Amino acid sequence: DTAVSQTPKYLVTQMGNDKSIKCEQNLGHDTMYWYKQDSKKFLKIMFSYNNKELIINETVPNRFSPKSPDKAHLNLHINSLELGDSAVYFCASSQNPSGTAYNEQFFGPGTRLTVL
Amino acid sequence: SQQGEEDPQALSIQEGENATMNCSYKTSINNLQWYRQNSGRGLVHLILIRSNEREKHSGRLRVTLDTSKKSSSLLITASRAADTASYFCATALNSGYSTLTFGKGTMLLVSP
């Protein structure tokens, strides 16, 4: 069974549209993350959730809204998509004391978003 | 500012050779982690080394950490074509809210 799964794997859409990416982990972890990887492979944290609560929001435009319905799920909704949002988005999970990064993270396969 | 910086950016070797990648960072850390990313895939955790450790081994992987120089190295011995991937170091701070901060990665190509 896949530990961290994301859907969809590919997402192609027009500027101005609203889209969502879903993430689920079956590892029983209490912390989940969203990362953005740009075309140069630079990986940057966007959000961190611990027990369904937002812990870290790294200066991400408010067009991006994460939602955690339960500990196993962290979805990412993006409003009014822009060309610069094109990237690969990774979900990850870990078992970390709240607000820390003391342990390893498990990554999903990524969602490649292309905004035309 | 970005915490980790890998060196070199790209490395091309033959199967059987050793590959060494370096990572430098700027502030004190709780731990440093190395991840591998195959083309088009997610990141896979390789090794975590804590600030009070100097060296760790896992199979053909050896990681060192020098906190006085704020640097780490990843050595892959007897490389295989399947080791071809991008390798990232990531650091975790020791205080306050912290997430992993990734470097830009080293792209390793192992030719048969």
Chai-1 contact restraints between the chains, C-beta under 6 A:
chainA,res_idxA,chainB,res_idxB,connection_type,confidence,min_distance_angstrom,max_distance_angstrom,comment,restraint_id
A,K41,B,G105,contact,1.0,0.0,6.0,A-B,restraint_1
A,F42,B,K104,contact,1.0,0.0,6.0,A-B,restraint_2
A,L43,B,F102,contact,1.0,0.0,6.0,A-B,restraint_3
A,I45,B,T99,contact,1.0,0.0,6.0,A-B,restraint_4
A,S48,B,T99,contact,1.0,0.0,6.0,A-B,restraint_5
A,I56,B,Y97,contact,1.0,0.0,6.0,A-B,restraint_6
A,I56,B,T99,contact,1.0,0.0,6.0,A-B,restraint_7
A,F90,B,G42,contact,1.0,0.0,6.0,A-B,restraint_8
A,G99,B,Y97,contact,1.0,0.0,6.0,A-B,restraint_9
A,T100,B,S98,contact,1.0,0.0,6.0,A-B,restraint_10
A,A101,B,A92,contact,1.0,0.0,6.0,A-B,restraint_11
A,A101,B,S98,contact,1.0,0.0,6.0,A-B,restraint_12
A,A101,B,T99,contact,1.0,0.0,6.0,A-B,restraint_13
A,A101,B,L100,contact,1.0,0.0,6.0,A-B,restraint_14
A,Y102,B,N30,contact,1.0,0.0,6.0,A-B,restraint_15
A,E104,B,H45,contact,1.0,0.0,6.0,A-B,restraint_16
A,E104,B,L48,contact,1.0,0.0,6.0,A-B,restraint_17
A,F107,B,G42,contact,1.0,0.0,6.0,A-B,restraint_18
A,F107,B,L43,contact,1.0,0.0,6.0,A-B,restraint_19
A,G108,B,G42,contact,1.0,0.0,6.0,A-B,restraint_20
A,P109,B,G42,contact,1.0,0.0,6.0,A-B,restraint_21
A,G110,B,G42,contact,1.0,0.0,6.0,A-B,restraint_22
